[in-house]
């Protein structure tokens, strides 16, 4: 299991994709009740900006909440630089020698 944390860029992309879907839903609901396209679009415009900003901050706050996450057992090691491919192979071989890995993980990075 890799230790991954969403970047700001990923949070923005997730927020944008969700907002597109959620705003389209809001516009359709407002239109279904009012049959006024301009009002529906106006509500959607206000909603998309407001909720996009709120969602971004919601995502960033949740990145600090540990509930429901697992810490990778090797995450506490003081690695000073990214591992190169040959280093990764040595680590995989050592983990295999120690009995932590039972199958060949050549396809895993």
C-alpha positions, -999 to 999 in steps of 0.1 A, spaced: 0 0 0 15 33 -11 14 64 10 -4 89 -12 -17 124 -5 -37 144 -29 -19 174 -43 -36 208 -46 -39 203 -83 -57 170 -78 -81 185 -53 -89 213 -78 -96 188 -106 -118 167 -83 -137 199 -73 -142 210 -109 -155 176 -120 -179 173 -91 -191 209 -95 -199 204 -131 -221 174 -123 -236 190 -92 -243 224 -108 -260 207 -138 -282 189 -113 -291 221 -95 -299 240 -127 -322 211 -138 -340 210 -105 -345 248 -104 -357 247 -140 -381 218 -132 -397 238 -104 -397 273 -120 -396 267 -158 -374 298 -159 -341 292 -177 -325 325 -168 -333 320 -131 -320 284 -133 -288 295 -149 -283 323 -123 -288 300 -94 -263 276 -111 -237 304 -116 -239 315 -79 -239 279 -67 -209 267 -88 -186 295 -76 -196 293 -39 -196 255 -36 -164 251 -57 -145 272 -31 -161 255 -2 -154 220 -16 -117 228 -21 -113 239 15 -133 209 26 -109 186 7 -78 203 21 -91 201 57 -99 164 53 -63 157 42 -53 165 78 -79 142 93 -67 107 99 -101 90 104 -104 60 81 -68 61 68 -40 37 74 -4 48 78 21 29 56 44 9 79 75 23 61 63 60 61 84 68 92 117 60 75 138 92 69 141 90 31 160 120 19 155 116 -19 132 97 -42 142 61 -48 156 53 -82 146 22 -101 176 2 -90 170 12 -54 134 1 -56 145 -33 -69 170 -37 -40 142 -28 -15 118 -53 -31 145 -80 -30 152 -73 6 115 -74 16 112 -106 -3 142 -121 15 127 -111 48 94 -127 39 73 -96 35 68 -101 -2 59 -136 -15 53 -129 -52 73 -111 -79 64 -74 -80 82 -63 -111 51 -44 -124 48 -24 -92 65 9 -87 
